[in-house]
């Protein structure tokens, strides 16, 4: 039995290697701006996942065993109502939460703060402002806001003024979450991290706002409903609290 199992595993490994080689050969010449990082069986029998490294971070596409056909898009599991591609992307683009320079972020805490989240956000991004309403419905959460004024860069001094305010959390919420943005009175002449955050975001491949980073390092692009966000935060261990 042991010999048969070993032989079966060896044959499977050979088959996987052969398929990966065929897929790489078929696709590499077509991917001028991306590099194939890996190939492995996908979430559906007969479908293969191709991991690509691009200027915007890791991406995935799907193909058959020979690389003859390519599918771009998300795979949903109907039974569980899960977006399997999105879950995979969160893992592939994960970073170490503890490596984030949280001293460059505005800290907003509600209740015990046991749930932890970092967020790149622009106060004038409509999706960000809408997401702030979802955040406002959560209790026992700590949010590290990396102010990332890329939507209306001409207003970047408003983010700098948040940092110069005595109560940064209050100033941020009044600017980014209020029905009408309230620009802080503090001015923008103090030493502030906005330029460093812009550099950090580019380095991490943050190309849209809001971009969320959970305590387990998984990255989520775009806002979530309060229920979905709470579920993700509860699943991610709060090991990165400060």
C-alpha positions in Angstrom: 0.0 0.0 0.0 2.8 2.4 0.9 4.6 1.8 -2.4 1.3 2.3 -4.3 0.6 5.6 -2.5 4.2 6.8 -3.2 3.8 5.9 -6.9 0.4 7.7 -7.1 1.9 10.8 -5.5 4.8 10.7 -7.9 2.6 10.4 -10.9 0.4 13.3 -9.7 3.5 15.5 -9.1 4.7 14.7 -12.6 1.3 15.5 -14.1 1.2 18.8 -12.2 4.7 19.7 -13.3 3.9 18.9 -16.9 0.7 21.0 -16.9 2.5 23.9 -15.3 5.2 23.8 -17.9 2.7 23.7 -20.7 0.7 26.6 -19.2 3.8 28.7 -18.7 5.0 28.1 -22.3 1.6 29.1 -23.7 1.0 32.2 -21.6 4.4 33.8 -20.8 4.8 35.3 -24.3 1.3 36.8 -24.0 1.9 38.5 -20.7 4.2 41.4 -21.5 3.6 43.5 -18.4 3.1 40.7 -15.8 5.3 37.8 -14.5 3.9 34.4 -13.7 4.7 33.7 -10.1 3.1 30.2 -10.0 0.7 27.8 -11.4 -1.5 25.3 -9.5 -4.8 23.5 -9.7 -7.7 25.9 -9.3 -10.9 25.6 -7.2 -12.8 23.7 -9.9 -11.6 20.3 -11.3 -9.9 20.9 -14.7 -9.3 24.6 -14.0 -5.8 25.9 -13.3 -4.9 29.1 -11.3 -2.2 31.3 -12.7 -0.7 33.8 -10.2 0.6 36.9 -11.8 2.8 39.7 -10.3 1.9 43.0 -11.7 2.6 46.7 -10.9 -0.7 46.6 -9.0 0.2 43.6 -6.9 -0.7 39.9 -7.2 -3.5 38.9 -9.6 -5.0 35.6 -10.7 -6.5 34.2 -13.9 -7.7 30.8 -14.8 -6.9 28.5 -17.7 -7.2 24.9 -18.9 -4.4 22.3 -18.6 -2.7 23.4 -21.8 -3.1 27.2 -21.6 -5.3 27.2 -24.7 -8.0 29.3 -23.1 -7.9 32.0 -20.4 -10.7 33.1 -18.0 -10.5 36.4 -16.2 -13.0 37.1 -13.4 -14.3 35.8 -10.1 -15.4 32.3 -9.2 -18.3 32.2 -6.8 -19.3 29.1 -4.8 -23.1 29.1 -4.9 -23.6 26.8 -1.9 -21.7 29.0 0.5 -22.2 32.4 -1.3 -18.4 32.9 -1.3 -16.3 34.7 -3.8 -13.4 32.3 -4.0 -11.3 34.5 -6.2 -11.6 37.5 -3.8 -10.6 35.3 -0.8 -7.6 34.0 -2.7 -6.6 37.6 -3.7 -6.7 38.7 0.0 -4.3 36.0 0.9 -1.9 36.5 -2.1 -1.7 40.3 -1.4 -1.4 39.9 2.4 1.3 41.8 4.2 2.6 41.7 7.8 0.3 43.9 9.8 3.0 44.4 12.5 5.3 45.8 9.8 3.0 48.7 9.0 4.3 52.0 10.4 1.2 52.6 12.5 2.8 55.8 13.9 2.0 57.4 10.6 -1.7 56.7 11.0 -4.6 58.4 12.7 -5.9 56.1 15.4 -9.7 55.9 15.8 -10.8 53.7 18.7 -14.3 52.7 19.8 -15.1 50.7 22.9 -12.4 48.2 23.8 -10.8 48.4 20.4 -10.2 44.6 20.3 -11.0 44.4 16.6 -8.2 45.9 14.6 -8.1 47.3 11.1 -5.8 49.5 9.0 -7.1 51.6 6.2 -5.8 53.7 3.3 -8.5 56.3 2.8 -9.0 59.6 1.0 -11.5 61.9 2.8 -12.9 63.0 -0.6 -13.4 59.5 -2.0 -17.1 58.8 -2.2 -16.7 55.1 -1.5 -14.5 56.0 1.5 -17.1 58.4 2.9 -19.8 55.8 2.5 -17.6 53.1 4.2 -17.1 55.5 7.1 -20.8 55.0 7.8 -20.3 51.3 8.0 -17.3 51.8 10.4 -19.5 54.0 12.5 -21.8 51.1 13.2 -19.0 48.9 14.7 -18.1 48.9 18.3 -14.9 47.6 20.0 -12.8 48.5 17.0 -9.4 50.2 16.5 -8.9 51.7 13.1 -5.5 53.0 11.9 -6.2 55.5 9.1 -3.5 56.1 6.7 -4.6 59.4 5.1 -4.1 58.9 1.3 -5.3 62.0 -0.6 -5.1 60.7 -4.1 -8.7 61.4 -5.3 -8.5 65.2 -4.9 -4.7 65.8 -4.3 -5.4 69.5 -4.4 -7.0 69.1 -1.0 -4.1 67.1 0.6 -3.6 70.0 3.0 -6.9 69.1 4.6 -5.4 65.7 5.6 -2.3 67.5 6.9 -4.6 69.7 9.0 -6.1 66.6 10.5 -2.6 65.6 11.7 -2.0 69.0 13.1 -5.2 68.9 15.1 -5.2 68.3 18.9 -7.7 65.5 18.5 -6.8 63.8 15.3 -9.5 61.1 15.4 -12.2 63.8 15.9 -10.8 65.9 13.1 -10.6 63.0 10.7 -14.2 61.9 11.3 -15.4 65.5 10.9 -13.6 65.7 7.6 -14.2 62.2 6.2 -17.4 61.0 7.8 -19.6 64.0 8.4 -22.4 64.7 6.0 -20.5 67.8 4.9 -16.7 67.7 5.2 -15.4 70.0 7.9 -11.9 71.2 7.2 -9.9 71.4 10.5 -9.0 74.8 11.8 -5.5 73.7 12.8 -3.8 74.4 9.5 -1.3 72.3 7.7 2.1 73.6 8.8 3.1 71.1 11.4 5.3 68.1 10.7 3.0 65.5 9.2 3.3 62.1 7.6 1.1 62.6 4.5 3.9 62.4 2.0 5.4 59.3 3.7 2.0 57.7 3.6 1.7 58.4 -0.2 5.1 56.8 -0.7 4.1 53.8 1.5 0.8 53.3 -0.5 2.7 53.3 -3.8 5.2 50.8 -2.4 2.4 48.5 -1.2 0.5 48.8 -4.5 -2.5 50.7 -3.0 -4.3 51.8 -6.2 -7.8 52.4 -4.9 -9.5 53.7 -1.8 -10.5 52.5 0.6 -8.0 49.7 0.9 -8.3 47.7 4.1 -5.6 45.6 5.8 -6.9 43.2 8.4 -5.0 42.1 11.5 -3.9 38.8 9.8 -2.4 40.9 6.9 -5.1 40.1 4.4 -6.0 43.0 2.1 -9.5 44.0 1.0 -10.1 46.6 -1.7 -13.3 48.6 -1.4 -15.8 49.1 1.3 -17.9 46.4 3.0 -21.2 46.2 4.7 -21.2 46.4 8.5 -22.1 42.7 8.8 -19.4 41.5 6.3 -16.8 43.7 7.9 -17.6 42.5 11.4 -17.3 38.9 10.2 -13.9 39.5 8.7 -12.6 41.4 11.7 -13.8 38.6 14.0 -12.1 36.0 11.9 -8.8 37.8 11.9 -6.8 37.5 15.1 -6.2 40.8 16.8 -2.5 40.1 17.4 -1.4 43.4 16.0 -3.0 45.7 18.5 -1.0 48.6 19.9 
